[in-house]
Amino acid sequence: MKIVLLGPPGAGKGTQAEWISEKYDIPRISTGDMLRDHVARQTELGNLANQYMNDGKLVPDDVVIQMMRERLEEEDCRNGFLLDGYPRTLHQAQALDEAETLDLVLYLDVGDGEIVRRMSGRRVCSSCGAIYHLVNDPPRAEGICGKCGSTLKIREDDEESTVRKRLEVFRLQTTPLISFYSSKDILRKADSGGSIEDTTSNIRAVLEDSATSSVL
């Protein structure tokens, strides 16, 4: 299957992408990993992208699109792929549409309130980097890492005000993509507001339905 995975920050894309990749034996491809690989190998595109990243700028669509085209031509993508974090813009989506015929665009649907609860509840050890959650996985002693005894802190990205701003940006960016893929009738939503297990079950139902429909 050729799948695009969309969803807001904190929706659980990473966890679910690993499950989908393993279940269907297809590579999970993320824009971030792809960029880092090109930069590490010092390819022409990687060096170009690195110039923008070093200046704190977004890598232009055309550079990312070319990287993705090259990646999707590799042998491990012959039987399908899972794109995580791509496309991010309508231009990227249109370029992907010209190069590939997607089977499914899967959107992990979860409310903003739940996203804020998940992300603002995270705490990170300032020393060893261990991650806790005030509700789902609290430390034994409040504010103290159970592994090394150092102080736990909230990352700036997890502050509620920052999370809400990130969600606002995500909604603005994603609205054109949802319209684009809805018009092609390949967008499907899976409820991601519950537990990891519930989300996986919801995704499984969507994938199985999509696979059955494609066979028919």
KOLTITI-271966 format. One record per residue: x, y negated, z of N, C-alpha, C, CB in turn. Coordinates in Angstrom, 1 decimal, m for minus. Glycine has a CB too. Example, Ala and Ser with C-alpha at 12.3 -4.5 7.8 and 13.67 -1.06 7.14 Angstrom:
% residues 2
      nu      nv      nw     cau     cav     caw      cu      cv      cw     cbu     cbv     cbw
    13.2     5.7     7.8    12.3     4.5     7.8    13.2     3.3     7.8    11.3     4.5     9.0
    12.8     2.2     7.1    13.7     1.1     7.1    12.9     0.0     7.9    14.1     0.6     5.7
% end
This chain:
% residues 216
      nu      nv      nw     cau     cav     caw      cu      cv      cw     cbu     cbv     cbw
     0.8     1.2     0.0     0.0     0.0     0.0     0.9    m1.3     0.0    m0.9     0.0     1.2
     0.4    m2.3    m0.6     1.0    m3.6    m0.7     0.2    m4.5     0.2     1.2    m4.1    m2.1
     0.7    m4.9     1.3    m0.1    m5.6     2.3     0.6    m6.9     2.8    m0.3    m4.7     3.6
    m0.2    m7.9     2.9     0.3    m9.2     3.6    m0.4    m9.3     4.9    m0.1   m10.5     2.7
     0.4    m9.6     5.9    m0.1    m9.7     7.3    m0.1   m11.1     7.7     0.7    m8.8     8.3
    m1.3   m11.7     8.0    m1.4   m13.0     8.5    m2.0   m13.1     9.9    m2.3   m13.9     7.5
    m1.7   m14.1    10.6    m2.2   m14.3    12.0    m1.5   m15.4    12.7    m2.1   m13.0    12.7
    m2.1   m16.0    13.7    m1.5   m17.1    14.4    m0.4   m16.6    15.3    m2.6   m17.8    15.2
     0.5   m17.5    15.8     1.5   m17.1    16.7     0.8   m16.5    18.0     2.4   m18.3    17.1
     1.3   m15.4    18.5     0.8   m14.8    19.6    m0.3   m13.8    19.3     0.2   m15.8    20.5
    m0.6   m13.5    18.0    m1.7   m12.6    17.7    m1.2   m11.2    17.7    m2.2   m12.9    16.3
     0.1   m10.9    17.9     0.6    m9.6    17.9     1.1    m9.0    16.6    m0.4    m8.7    18.5
     1.4    m9.9    15.7     1.8    m9.5    14.3     3.0    m8.5    14.4     2.1   m10.6    13.5
     4.0    m8.9    15.2     5.2    m8.1    15.3     4.9    m6.6    15.7     6.2    m8.7    16.3
     4.2    m6.4    16.8     3.8    m5.1    17.3     3.0    m4.3    16.2     3.1    m5.2    18.6
     2.0    m5.0    15.7     1.2    m4.3    14.7     1.9    m4.0    13.4    m0.1    m5.1    14.5
     2.8    m4.9    13.0     3.5    m4.7    11.8     4.4    m3.5    11.8     4.4    m5.9    11.4
     5.0    m3.2    13.0     5.8    m2.0    13.2     5.0    m0.8    13.0     6.5    m2.1    14.6
     3.8    m0.8    13.6     2.9     0.3    13.5     2.5     0.6    12.1     1.6     0.1    14.4
     2.1    m0.4    11.4     1.6    m0.3    10.0     2.8     0.2     9.1     1.1    m1.6     9.4
     4.0    m0.3     9.3     5.1     0.1     8.5     5.4     1.6     8.7     6.4    m0.7     8.9
     5.3     2.0    10.0     5.6     3.4    10.3     4.5     4.3     9.7     5.8     3.6    11.8
     3.3     3.9     9.9     2.1     4.8     9.4     2.2     5.0     7.9     0.8     4.1     9.9
     2.4     3.9     7.2     2.4     4.0     5.7     3.8     4.2     5.1     1.7     2.8     5.2
     4.8     4.3     5.9     6.1     4.5     5.4     6.5     3.4     4.4     6.3     5.9     4.8
     6.3     2.2     4.7     6.6     1.1     3.8     7.5     0.1     4.6     5.3     0.4     3.3
     8.4    m0.6     4.0     9.2    m1.5     4.7     8.5    m2.8     5.1    10.4    m2.0     3.8
     8.8    m3.2     6.3     8.3    m4.5     6.8     9.3    m5.6     6.5     8.1    m4.4     8.4
     8.8    m6.6     5.8     9.7    m7.6     5.2     9.2    m9.0     5.8     9.6    m7.7     3.7
    10.1    m9.6     6.6     9.8   m10.9     7.1    10.7   m11.9     6.5     9.9   m10.9     8.7
    10.1   m13.1     6.3    10.9   m14.2     5.7    12.2   m14.5     6.5    10.1   m15.5     5.6
    12.0   m14.5     7.9    13.2   m14.8     8.7    14.3   m13.8     8.6    12.7   m14.9    10.2
    14.0   m12.5     8.6    15.0   m11.5     8.4    15.6   m11.6     7.0    14.4   m10.1     8.6
    14.8   m11.9     6.0    15.4   m12.0     4.7    16.3   m13.2     4.5    14.2   m12.2     3.7
    15.9   m14.3     5.1    16.8   m15.5     5.1    18.1   m15.2     5.8    16.1   m16.7     5.7
    18.1   m14.6     7.0    19.3   m14.3     7.8    20.2   m13.3     7.0    18.9   m13.7     9.1
    19.6   m12.4     6.3    20.4   m11.4     5.5    21.1   m12.1     4.4    19.5   m10.3     4.9
    20.5   m13.0     3.7    21.1   m13.7     2.6    22.2   m14.6     3.1    20.1   m14.5     1.8
    22.0   m15.3     4.2    23.0   m16.2     4.8    24.2   m15.4     5.3    22.4   m17.0     6.0
    23.9   m14.2     5.9    25.0   m13.4     6.4    25.9   m12.8     5.3    24.5   m12.2     7.2
    25.2   m12.5     4.1    26.0   m12.0     3.0    26.5   m13.1     2.1    25.0   m11.1     2.1
    26.2   m14.3     2.5    26.7   m15.5     1.7    26.4   m15.4     0.3    28.2   m15.6     1.9
    25.2   m15.0     0.0    24.7   m15.0    m1.4    24.5   m16.5    m1.9    23.4   m14.2    m1.6
    24.3   m16.7    m3.2    24.1   m18.0    m3.7    22.9   m18.7    m3.1    24.0   m18.0    m5.2
    21.8   m17.9    m3.0    20.6   m18.3    m2.4    20.7   m18.5    m0.9    19.4   m17.4    m2.7
    21.5   m17.7    m0.3    21.7   m17.8     1.2    22.5   m19.0     1.5    22.5   m16.6     1.7
    23.5   m19.3     0.7    24.3   m20.6     1.0    23.4   m21.8     0.8    25.5   m20.6     0.1
    22.6   m21.7    m0.2    21.7   m22.9    m0.5    20.7   m23.1     0.7    20.9   m22.7    m1.8
    20.1   m21.9     1.1    19.1   m22.0     2.2    19.8   m22.5     3.5    18.5   m20.6     2.4
    21.0   m22.1     3.7    21.8   m22.4     4.9    22.0   m23.9     5.0    23.1   m21.7     5.0
    22.2   m24.6     3.9    22.3   m26.0     3.9    21.1   m26.7     4.4    22.6   m26.5     2.4
    20.0   m26.3     4.0    18.7   m26.9     4.6    18.5   m26.6     6.0    17.5   m26.3     3.8
    18.8   m25.3     6.4    18.6   m24.9     7.8    19.6   m25.6     8.7    18.8   m23.4     8.0
    20.8   m25.8     8.3    21.8   m26.6     9.1    21.4   m28.0     9.3    23.1   m26.5     8.5
    20.6   m28.6     8.4    20.1   m29.9     8.5    18.8   m30.0     9.2    20.0   m30.6     7.1
    18.3   m28.9     9.7    17.0   m28.8    10.4    15.8   m29.0     9.5    17.0   m29.9    11.4
    16.0   m28.7     8.2    14.9   m28.8     7.2    14.3   m27.5     6.8    15.4   m29.5     6.0
    13.1   m27.5     6.3    12.5   m26.2     5.8    13.2   m25.8     4.5    11.0   m26.4     5.6
    13.4   m24.5     4.3    13.9   m24.0     3.1    12.8   m24.2     2.0    14.4   m22.5     3.2
    13.2   m24.8     0.9    12.2   m25.1    m0.2    11.5   m23.8    m0.6    12.8   m25.8    m1.4
    10.2   m23.9    m1.1     9.5   m22.8    m1.5    10.2   m22.0    m2.6     8.1   m23.2    m2.0
    10.8   m22.7    m3.6    11.3   m22.0    m4.7    12.5   m21.1    m4.3    11.8   m23.1    m5.7
    13.2   m21.5    m3.3    14.3   m20.7    m2.8    13.8   m19.4    m2.2    15.2   m21.5    m1.8
    12.8   m19.6    m1.3    12.2   m18.5    m0.6    11.5   m17.5    m1.6    11.2   m19.0     0.4
    10.8   m18.1    m2.6    10.1   m17.3    m3.6    11.1   m16.4    m4.4     9.4   m18.2    m4.6
    12.3   m17.0    m4.8    13.3   m16.2    m5.5    13.8   m15.1    m4.6    14.4   m17.1    m6.0
    14.1   m15.4    m3.4    14.6   m14.3    m2.4    13.6   m13.2    m2.3    14.9   m14.9    m1.0
    12.3   m13.6    m2.2    11.3   m12.5    m2.1    11.1   m11.7    m3.3     9.9   m13.2    m1.7
    11.2   m12.3    m4.5    11.1   m11.6    m5.7    12.3   m10.5    m5.8    11.2   m12.5    m6.9
    13.5   m10.9    m5.5    14.6   m10.0    m5.5    14.4    m8.9    m4.5    15.9   m10.8    m5.2
    13.9    m9.2    m3.3    13.6    m8.2    m2.3    12.6    m7.2    m2.7    13.2    m8.9    m0.9
    11.5    m7.6    m3.3    10.5    m6.7    m3.7    10.8    m5.8    m4.9     9.2    m7.5    m4.0
    11.9    m6.1    m5.5    12.4    m5.3    m6.6    13.3    m4.2    m6.1    13.2    m6.1    m7.6
    13.6    m4.2    m4.8    14.5    m3.1    m4.3    13.8    m1.8    m4.2    15.0    m3.5    m2.9
    14.6    m0.7    m4.2    14.0     0.6    m4.3    13.0     1.0    m3.2    15.2     1.6    m4.2
    13.3     0.5    m1.9    12.4     0.9    m0.8    11.0     0.3    m0.9    13.0     0.5     0.5
    10.8    m0.7    m1.9     9.5    m1.3    m2.0     8.7    m0.6    m3.1     9.6    m2.8    m2.3
     9.2     0.4    m3.7     8.5     1.1    m4.8     7.1     1.6    m4.5     9.4     2.2    m5.4
     7.0     2.1    m3.3     5.7     2.7    m2.8     4.9     1.7    m2.0     5.9     3.9    m2.1
     5.3     0.5    m1.9     4.5    m0.5    m1.2     5.4    m1.3    m0.2     3.4     0.2    m0.4
     4.8    m2.2     0.5     5.5    m3.1     1.4     4.5    m3.8     2.4     6.4    m4.1     0.7
     5.0    m4.3     3.4     4.3    m5.1     4.4     5.0    m6.5     4.5     4.1    m4.4     5.8
     4.3    m7.5     4.1     4.9    m8.9     4.2     4.4    m9.5     5.5     4.6    m9.7     3.0
     5.4    m9.9     6.4     5.1   m10.5     7.6     5.6   m11.9     7.7     5.6    m9.6     8.8
     4.8   m12.9     7.6     5.2   m14.3     7.6     5.4   m14.9     6.2     6.5   m14.4     8.3
     5.0   m14.1     5.2     5.0   m14.6     3.8     3.8   m14.1     3.1     6.3   m14.1     3.1
     3.1   m14.9     2.3     3.4   m16.3     2.0     2.9   m17.3     3.1     2.8   m16.7     0.7
     3.6   m18.4     3.2     3.2   m19.5     4.2     2.5   m20.6     3.5     4.4   m20.0     4.9
     2.7   m20.8     2.2     2.1   m21.9     1.5     1.3   m21.3     0.3     3.2   m22.9     1.0
     0.4   m22.2    m0.3    m0.4   m21.8    m1.4     0.5   m21.5    m2.6    m1.4   m22.8    m1.8
     1.6   m22.3    m2.8     2.5   m22.2    m3.9     3.2   m20.8    m3.8     3.6   m23.3    m3.8
     3.6   m20.4    m2.6     4.2   m19.1    m2.4     3.2   m18.0    m2.7     4.7   m18.9    m0.9
     1.9   m18.2    m2.3     0.9   m17.2    m2.6     0.6   m17.0    m4.1    m0.4   m17.6    m1.9
     0.6   m18.1    m4.8     0.4   m18.1    m6.2     1.6   m17.4    m6.9     0.2   m19.5    m6.8
     2.8   m17.6    m6.5     4.0   m17.0    m7.0     3.9   m15.5    m6.8     5.3   m17.6    m6.5
     3.5   m15.1    m5.6     3.4   m13.7    m5.2     2.4   m13.0    m6.1     3.1   m13.5    m3.7
     1.3   m13.7    m6.3     0.2   m13.2    m7.1     0.6   m12.9    m8.6    m1.0   m14.1    m7.1
     1.5   m13.7    m9.1     2.0   m13.5   m10.4     2.9   m12.3   m10.5     2.8   m14.8   m10.9
     3.6   m12.0    m9.4     4.6   m11.0    m9.4     4.1    m9.6    m9.0     5.8   m11.3    m8.6
     3.1    m9.6    m8.1     2.6    m8.4    m7.5     1.1    m8.3    m7.4     3.2    m8.2    m6.1
     0.5    m7.1    m7.4    m0.9    m6.9    m7.2    m1.1    m6.4    m5.8    m1.6    m6.0    m8.3
    m1.6    m7.2    m4.9    m1.8    m6.8    m3.5    m3.0    m5.9    m3.3    m1.9    m8.0    m2.6
    m2.9    m5.0    m2.4    m4.0    m4.2    m2.0    m4.9    m4.8    m0.9    m3.5    m2.8    m1.5
    m4.2    m5.6     0.0    m4.9    m6.1     1.1    m4.2    m7.2     1.8    m5.1    m4.9     2.2
    m4.9    m8.2     2.2    m4.4    m9.3     3.0    m5.1    m9.2     4.4    m4.6   m10.7     2.4
    m4.4    m8.8     5.4    m4.9    m8.5     6.7    m4.7    m9.7     7.6    m4.3    m7.2     7.3
    m5.8   m10.2     8.1    m5.7   m11.4     9.0    m6.1   m10.9    10.5    m6.7   m12.5     8.6
    m5.1   m11.1    11.4    m5.4   m10.8    12.8    m6.1   m11.9    13.4    m4.0   m10.5    13.6
    m7.4   m11.7    13.8    m8.3   m12.7    14.2    m8.3   m12.8    15.7    m9.7   m12.5    13.6
    m7.9   m13.9    16.3    m8.0   m14.1    17.7    m8.2   m15.6    18.1    m6.6   m13.6    18.4
    m9.0   m15.9    19.1    m9.3   m17.2    19.4    m8.2   m18.0    20.0   m10.5   m17.2    20.4
    m8.2   m19.3    19.9    m7.1   m20.2    20.4    m7.0   m20.0    21.9    m7.4   m21.6    20.1
    m8.1   m19.9    22.6    m8.0   m19.7    24.1    m7.2   m18.5    24.5    m9.4   m19.7    24.7
    m7.4   m17.4    23.8    m6.6   m16.2    24.1    m5.2   m16.4    23.8    m7.2   m15.0    23.4
    m4.9   m17.0    22.7    m3.5   m17.3    22.3    m2.8   m18.1    23.3    m3.4   m18.0    20.9
    m3.4   m19.1    23.8    m2.8   m20.0    24.8    m2.6   m19.2    26.1    m3.8   m21.2    25.1
    m3.6   m18.3    26.5    m3.4   m17.5    27.7    m2.2   m16.6    27.5    m4.7   m16.7    28.0
    m2.1   m16.0    26.4    m1.0   m15.0    26.2     0.4   m15.7    26.2    m1.1   m14.3    24.9
     0.5   m16.8    25.5     1.8   m17.5    25.3     2.2   m18.3    26.5     1.8   m18.3    24.0
     1.3   m19.0    27.1     1.6   m19.9    28.2     1.9   m19.1    29.5     0.5   m20.9    28.5
     1.5   m17.8    29.5     1.8   m17.0    30.6     3.1   m16.3    30.6     0.7   m15.9    30.7
     3.8   m16.4    29.5     5.1   m15.8    29.4     6.2   m16.5    30.2     5.6   m15.7    27.9
     7.1   m15.7    30.8     8.2   m16.2    31.6     9.4   m15.5    31.2     8.0   m16.2    33.1
    10.6   m16.2    31.0    11.8   m15.6    30.6    12.9   m15.8    31.6    12.2   m16.2    29.2
    13.7   m14.7    31.8    14.8   m14.8    32.8    15.9   m15.7    32.2    15.4   m13.5    33.1
    16.3   m16.7    33.0    17.3   m17.6    32.5    18.7   m17.0    32.4    17.4   m18.8    33.5
    18.9   m15.8    32.9    20.2   m15.1    32.9    20.2   m14.0    31.9    20.5   m14.7    34.3
    19.4   m12.9    32.2    19.4   m11.7    31.3    18.5   m11.7    30.2    19.2   m10.5    32.2
    17.5   m12.7    30.1    16.6   m12.8    29.0    15.4   m11.9    29.1    17.3   m12.4    27.8
    15.2   m11.2    30.2    14.0   m10.3    30.4    12.7   m11.1    30.3    14.1    m9.6    31.8
    11.7   m10.6    29.7    10.4   m11.3    29.5     9.3   m10.7    30.4    10.0   m11.2    28.0
     8.6   m11.6    31.0     7.5   m11.2    31.9     6.2   m11.9    31.4     7.8   m11.4    33.4
     5.1   m11.5    31.9     3.8   m12.2    31.7     3.1   m12.3    33.0     3.0   m11.6    30.6
     2.6   m13.5    33.4     2.0   m13.7    34.7     0.8   m12.8    34.9     1.6   m15.2    34.8
     0.1   m12.4    33.8    m1.1   m11.6    33.9    m0.8   m10.2    33.6    m2.2   m12.2    33.1
    m0.2   m10.0    32.4     0.0    m8.6    31.9     1.2    m7.9    32.4     0.1    m8.7    30.4
     2.2    m8.6    32.8     3.4    m7.9    33.3     4.1    m8.9    34.3     4.4    m7.5    32.1
     3.5    m9.1    35.4     4.1   m10.1    36.4     5.4    m9.6    37.0     3.1   m10.5    37.4
     6.3   m10.5    37.4     7.4   m10.1    38.2     7.0    m9.7    39.6     8.5   m11.2    38.3
     7.8    m8.8    40.3     7.5    m8.4    41.6     7.5    m9.6    42.6     8.5    m7.4    42.1
     8.4   m10.5    42.4     8.5   m11.7    43.3     8.3   m12.9    42.4     9.9   m11.8    44.0
     7.4   m13.8    42.8     7.0   m14.9    41.9     8.2   m15.7    41.5     6.0   m15.8    42.6
     8.4   m15.9    40.2     9.5   m16.8    39.7    10.8   m16.2    39.7     9.5   m18.0    40.5
    10.9   m14.8    40.1    12.2   m14.2    40.2    12.3   m13.0    39.3    12.5   m13.8    41.7
    13.4   m12.8    38.5    13.6   m11.7    37.7    13.8   m10.4    38.5    14.7   m11.9    36.7
    13.1    m9.4    38.2    13.2    m8.1    38.9    14.4    m7.3    38.5    12.0    m7.3    38.7
    15.1    m7.7    37.4    16.3    m7.0    36.9    17.6    m7.6    37.5    16.3    m7.0    35.4
    17.7    m8.9    37.5    18.9    m9.5    37.9    18.8   m10.5    39.1    19.6   m10.1    36.8
    17.6   m10.9    39.4    17.4   m11.8    40.5    17.5   m13.3    40.2    18.3   m11.5    41.6
    17.6   m13.6    38.9    17.7   m15.0    38.5    16.3   m15.6    38.4    18.5   m15.1    37.2
    16.3   m16.9    38.2    15.1   m17.7    38.1    14.4   m17.5    36.8    15.3   m19.1    38.4
    13.1   m17.3    36.8    12.3   m17.2    35.6    11.9   m18.6    35.1    11.1   m16.3    35.7
    11.8   m18.8    33.8    11.4   m20.1    33.3    10.4   m20.0    32.2    12.6   m21.0    32.9
     9.7   m21.0    31.9     8.8   m21.0    30.7     9.5   m21.7    29.6     7.4   m21.7    31.0
     9.5   m21.1    28.4    10.2   m21.7    27.2     9.4   m22.9    26.7    10.4   m20.6    26.1
    10.0   m23.8    26.1     9.3   m25.0    25.6     8.3   m24.6    24.6    10.3   m26.0    25.0
     8.6   m23.6    23.8     7.6   m23.1    22.8     6.3   m22.5    23.4     8.3   m22.1    21.9
     6.4   m22.1    24.7     5.3   m21.5    25.4     4.5   m22.5    26.2     5.8   m20.4    26.2
     4.9   m23.7    26.3     4.1   m24.7    27.0     2.8   m24.8    26.4     4.9   m26.1    27.1
     1.7   m25.0    27.2     0.4   m25.0    26.6     0.2   m26.1    25.5    m0.7   m25.2    27.7
     0.7   m27.3    25.7     0.6   m28.4    24.8     1.3   m28.0    23.5     1.2   m29.7    25.3
     2.5   m27.4    23.6     3.2   m26.9    22.4     2.5   m25.8    21.6     4.6   m26.5    22.8
     1.9   m24.9    22.4     1.2   m23.8    21.7     0.0   m24.3    21.0     0.7   m22.8    22.8
    m0.7   m25.3    21.5    m1.9   m25.8    20.8    m1.5   m26.6    19.6    m2.7   m26.8    21.8
    m0.3   m27.3    19.6     0.2   m28.0    18.4     0.6   m27.0    17.4     1.4   m28.9    18.8
     1.2   m25.9    17.8     1.6   m24.9    16.8     0.4   m24.2    16.2     2.4   m23.8    17.5
    m0.7   m24.0    16.9    m1.9   m23.5    16.4    m2.6   m24.4    15.4    m2.9   m23.1    17.6
    m2.5   m25.7    15.7    m3.1   m26.7    14.8    m2.4   m26.7    13.5    m3.1   m28.1    15.5
    m1.1   m26.6    13.5    m0.3   m26.6    12.3    m0.6   m25.3    11.5     1.2   m26.7    12.6
    m0.7   m24.2    12.3    m1.0   m22.9    11.6    m2.3   m22.9    10.9    m0.9   m21.8    12.7
    m3.3   m23.5    11.6    m4.7   m23.5    10.9    m4.6   m24.3     9.7    m5.7   m24.1    11.9
    m3.9   m25.5     9.7    m3.8   m26.3     8.5    m3.1   m25.6     7.4    m3.1   m27.6     8.8
    m2.0   m24.9     7.7    m1.3   m24.2     6.7    m2.0   m23.0     6.1     0.0   m23.7     7.2
    m2.8   m22.3     7.0    m3.4   m21.0     6.6    m4.7   m21.2     5.9    m3.6   m20.2     7.8
    m5.4   m22.3     6.1    m6.8   m22.4     5.5    m6.7   m22.3     4.0    m7.3   m23.8     5.8
    m5.8   m22.9     3.2    m5.7   m22.7     1.8    m5.4   m21.2     1.4    m4.6   m23.5     1.2
    m4.6   m20.5     2.2    m4.3   m19.1     1.9    m5.6   m18.2     2.1    m3.2   m18.6     2.8
    m6.3   m18.5     3.2    m7.6   m17.7     3.4    m8.6   m17.9     2.3    m8.2   m18.2     4.8
    m8.7   m19.2     1.8    m9.6   m19.4     0.7    m9.1   m18.7    m0.6    m9.7   m21.0     0.4
    m7.8   m18.8    m0.8    m7.2   m18.2    m2.0    m7.4   m16.7    m2.1    m5.7   m18.5    m2.0
    m7.2   m16.0    m0.9    m7.3   m14.6    m0.9    m8.8   m14.1    m0.8    m6.5   m14.0     0.2
    m9.6   m14.9    m0.1   m11.0   m14.6    m0.1   m11.6   m14.6    m1.5   m11.7   m15.7     0.9
   m11.2   m15.6    m2.3   m11.7   m15.6    m3.7   m11.3   m14.4    m4.5   m11.2   m16.9    m4.3
   m10.3   m13.7    m4.1    m9.9   m12.5    m4.8   m10.5   m11.2    m4.1    m8.4   m12.4    m4.8
   m11.2   m11.5    m3.0   m11.9   m10.4    m2.3   m10.9    m9.3    m1.8   m12.9    m9.7    m3.2
    m9.7    m9.8    m1.3    m8.8    m8.8    m0.7    m8.5    m9.2     0.7    m7.5    m8.7    m1.5
    m9.1   m10.2     1.2    m8.9   m10.7     2.6    m9.8    m9.9     3.6    m9.1   m12.2     2.8
    m9.2    m9.3     4.6   m10.0    m8.6     5.6    m9.5    m9.0     7.0    m9.8    m7.0     5.4
   m10.4    m9.1     7.9   m10.0    m9.5     9.3   m10.1    m8.4    10.2   m10.9   m10.7     9.7
    m9.2    m8.3    11.2    m9.2    m7.4    12.3    m9.1    m8.1    13.6    m8.0    m6.3    12.2
   m10.0    m7.8    14.5   m10.1    m8.5    15.8    m8.8    m8.2    16.6   m11.4    m8.1    16.6
    m8.1    m9.2    17.0    m6.9    m9.0    17.7    m7.0    m9.7    19.1    m5.7    m9.6    17.0
    m8.2    m9.9    19.6    m8.4   m10.6    20.9    m8.3    m9.7    22.1    m9.7   m11.2    20.9
    m8.3    m8.3    21.9    m8.3    m7.4    23.0    m6.9    m6.9    23.3    m9.2    m6.2    22.7
    m6.8    m5.6    23.7    m5.5    m5.0    24.1    m4.8    m4.6    22.8    m5.7    m3.8    25.0
    m3.5    m4.3    22.9    m2.7    m3.8    21.8    m3.4    m2.6    21.2    m1.3    m3.5    22.2
    m3.8    m1.7    22.1    m4.5    m0.4    21.6    m5.8    m0.7    20.8    m4.8     0.5    22.7
    m6.6    m1.7    21.3    m7.8    m2.0    20.6    m7.5    m2.6    19.3    m8.6    m3.0    21.5
    m6.5    m3.5    19.3    m6.1    m4.2    18.0    m5.7    m3.1    17.0    m5.0    m5.2    18.2
    m4.9    m2.2    17.4    m4.4    m1.1    16.5    m5.6    m0.3    15.9    m3.4    m0.2    17.2
    m6.5     0.0    16.8    m7.7     0.7    16.4    m8.5    m0.1    15.3    m8.6     1.0    17.6
    m8.6    m1.4    15.6    m9.4    m2.2    14.6    m8.6    m2.3    13.3    m9.5    m3.7    15.2
    m7.3    m2.4    13.3    m6.5    m2.4    12.1    m6.6    m1.1    11.3    m5.0    m2.8    12.4
    m6.6     0.0    12.1    m6.7     1.3    11.5    m8.0     1.4    10.7    m6.6     2.4    12.5
    m9.1     0.9    11.3   m10.4     1.0    10.6   m10.4     0.2     9.3   m11.5     0.5    11.6
    m9.8    m1.0     9.3    m9.7    m1.8     8.2    m8.9    m1.2     7.1    m9.2    m3.2     8.5
    m7.7    m0.6     7.5    m6.8     0.0     6.5    m7.4     1.2     5.9    m5.5     0.3     7.1
    m8.1     2.0     6.7    m8.7     3.2     6.2    m9.9     2.9     5.2    m9.2     4.1     7.3
   m10.6     1.9     5.5   m11.7     1.4     4.7   m11.2     0.9     3.4   m12.5     0.4     5.4
   m10.0     0.2     3.4    m9.4    m0.4     2.2    m8.9     0.7     1.3    m8.3    m1.4     2.6
    m8.2     1.7     2.0    m7.7     2.8     1.2    m8.8     3.6     0.5    m6.9     3.8     2.1
    m9.9     3.8     1.2   m11.0     4.6     0.6   m11.6     3.8    m0.5   m12.1     4.8     1.7
   m11.8     2.5    m0.4   m12.3     1.6    m1.4   m11.5     1.6    m2.7   m12.5     0.2    m0.9
   m10.1     1.6    m2.5    m9.2     1.6    m3.6    m9.3     2.9    m4.4    m7.8     1.3    m3.2
    m9.5     4.0    m3.7    m9.6     5.3    m4.3   m10.9     5.4    m5.1    m9.6     6.5    m3.3
   m12.0     4.9    m4.5   m13.3     4.9    m5.2   m13.2     3.9    m6.4   m14.4     4.5    m4.3
% end
